[in-house]
Structures are given as C-alpha cells and as structure tokens.
Amino acid sequence: MVIQHRNRLWVIAAIAGLMGMSSCNNDAGLDMLTVKQETVQTSSLNNQSPNWLVFKDIQVFESAMAKLAAMEDKASLSKWAQQNKGFISWGAMADLDTIESKERQQIDLPDPLLSTVLNKVGRIQIADTIYQLGIRKEKPVLYAVPSRFETDLIKGRMPEGIREVVVHSIGLTLMPFFPKWEETGNVAIPSPNSSICEFPASPLFPWWGQKGDLIYTADNGAELLKDNGRQVRVDYHRWRVGFVFYSSAGVRVKLQKNTRLGGWMSTINMNNVNIQACSRGDVLIPGLFPVPYHAQLSASATNTNKIERTIKWAAAPFHVEVLPRNFNFKFSVNYKGQQISRFIRE
C-alpha cells in the first residue's frame, strides 16, 4: 500500500509539473496537452548571413518536431525545410560535397530531426533566444544569444563576441569505447540469439555523444571493395545528444570513401541497408520526476550512402535530457554483394 501510494504521488507530481510548463510531447506519457498550431517564420537577413527559423515558443517548436518525427525519411524532411523560403537546413548542407560541408565535419550532428530545423550554420530561434552551434577550444558548443542581439548576428558578429551570451556544452564527439557485437565463436560473423528488445540485465553507463565503430571488412573478414581505388568503410553508431531545449537518442549507418584530399566522405552508396533499434530509459527535466520511455524502430533503404533515425526525442524550455538505460542496435548492409552486419546489446 505504501508503495502504491508513493507511485500515485509520483504520477500526480509529474503531471502537475508538465502542465505547469505548458509543454507536451508526441510520446505516450508526455502527450497530456494539445500543442499550439505551428507557425514558423524566417528572419529577413542580408547576404552576409543565412536565414534561420523562428519558433514563437517551445510549444510551437515541439509541434514542428512531432510532425518531422512522423516523417523522418530524408525526402520528406528535405521537402518540409524547402517550404521555408530562403532557408537552407544544416542537413541539406551536410549532403553537399563542398568545401564548406567538409569544414563542418568538426561538428558531426547525427540527428535528422534537429538538422532539419537548424540552418546551414547551426542557428535557430525559440521564443526570445537564438541558439547557435559553434566550436570553442576545439569542442562543439551551443551559444544562447538573447534575440535583442539579432542585428549583431545579421552583421556577421560571432556569438562569443556578443555580451550576455551563455555557452552550453553539448555532446557530439565519438566515444572511445563501445560494446562489442554478440558473437558465437567467430568474431567476423555475428550471430545474435536475442530479439531487438531483449535487454541485458544491467543498465548502461550514462554517456553523451556517439558510440560505434568503423568497419573495413565484410562479415567473412574480406576487405571491403575499393571504389575507384579508394578505401571504403562502414561507420555505424548510436547517439545521445543534448541541446538545452532538445535532446534525442538514435542510430546511424554511413558508407564512406577515403578521399584524395584526405578525410572520409559519404560519396558512395550501399546497395541495401536495414536497421533495427530498441531503447528504454527516462526523459529528465529539472524539477520534475523522470518520465520513462520505451521506443523501438526499424527502417531500410536502397542505393543510399546513409540511413539515420531518431528513436526518442524530447523538447522542453530548459535542459531536457533523454537518458537511455538500455540501447540495442542491429544493422545489415549490402555493399557490392558484400554483407556487413552487427548487433549491439547494451
């Protein structure tokens, strides 16, 4: 009885806190209120700075993200972004083989939803705050700029040079350690015996950033076939990222080629790729009790260089976090007849 009473209080407190924030989410357990009608506008800028999207409040932003999450395939996300005249998304620039996109690789943003609403330099406005991606001391950061300094940004000033700017750390780096795929005596050919939502008994250690591997051989151990004489690899990882007002967890698989200019770029395609992912954990918002989630997805694509999906996301006025307690990921790639597959349970 005591436990039931405490659970009831827990639920009541969580609902009251979420209603007090006037925020909601598209996931079961968080969709307690109806979001406001989406109205997105672009700032009118000169040629020195790109247009960015302006959401009048967090509820409008959240409504837009829910619509994008319902699409999430690359073509639909791109079409949505193109409806905003003069706006070029971060995701659109990442798909271009240009010098600018190569320089942007120091900020590897894996979330397809967020990269659709950020402009090509990583800028977005929600209510009276303009957020801007940047590099500080060789690490990705998020600048929060009061909107009254919009003119300074239009004139080309860097956010760190504007007074009253707050700098937030964000996790985007590739983690140095990752769990091995399940094996049955042969390292090259994984043969998992569990379903995608069969989690290990122990929870994973909390981490920000990206966890995965770079694969240069097929399941039989043979080197991946070169493309025009250049080495090829498969890059796969799971991510958990946080941007103060938005947090997400998801998965990505990319095929990349070593370029003559140095570095790796996704300029070649996989014949076929399919992914599965399952995660459970909590959505954390300061001052509120954690709200548990359990999310699963599957997706496939042909003749593509990348597939990525957001498995769980959350938005709130401040410091929201998606915190996985377990995160399983399985994928299979066919590249010129070579099969590459892995299954991570954590």
Beta strands, then each sheet from edge to edge (+ up, - down):
strand 1: 40-42
strand 2: 53-55
strand 3: 123-126
strand 4: 129-136
strand 5: 139-146
strand 6: 166-169
strand 7: 209-215
strand 8: 232-242
strand 9: 246-258
strand 10: 264-265
strand 11: 270-284
strand 12: 291-304
strand 13: 306-315
strand 14: 321-335
strand 15: 338-344
sheet 1: 1+ 2- 3- 4+ 5- 6+
sheet 2: 7+ 8- 9+ 10-
sheet 3: 7+ 8- 9+ 13-
sheet 4: 12+ 11- 14+ 15-
end
